[in-house]
Amino acid sequence: MKFTPRKVNAFLFFKLPAAFFTGVRLQSITNNSAVVKVTHKWVNQNPFKSIFWAVQGMASELSTGILVMKEIDASGKKVSMLVTNMNATFTKKAKGKIRFECNEGELIRETIQKAVNTGEGQTVTVTSEGFNEEGVSVSKFEYEWSLKVKN
């Protein structure tokens, strides 16, 4: 798959409909970063009229996971990927448009290359931070991805 926002958002519709229908969208992707946005709406809000934590989790996980998928594709190898741990911190109500950024493509690339070179499973911990329209951090997620080359 070519990793463009349009193709990835179509992928969401068919493979991750919960993310798609709550408004999670890939905005941009490069070799080193991915930006995912989500806008506060009735369908994704919590009782406190802000974006439900699980929707923030879907958006933040996508910003890290799409970089992992892109680097696996670039490696030319079959590599399994699985979130083995997650930690989140919430600092402000998520209202309006929130953008989640992961800028750790290089670390992901190095970890996948190490898994390919050694044949051993590897883990990498990457961060996605959510910012509101004023540029203020609303939440921060850390994901531990387990990566293993398939035989």
Secondary structure, DSSP 8 states (H G I E B T S, - for coil): ----HHHHHHHHHHH-HHHHHTT-EEEEE-SS-EEEEEE--GGGB-TTSSB-HHHHHHHHHHHHHHHHHHHHHHHTS-EEEEEEEEEEEE-S---SEEEEEE--HHHHHHHHHHHHHH-S-EEEEEEEEEE-TTS-EEEEEEEEEEEEE--
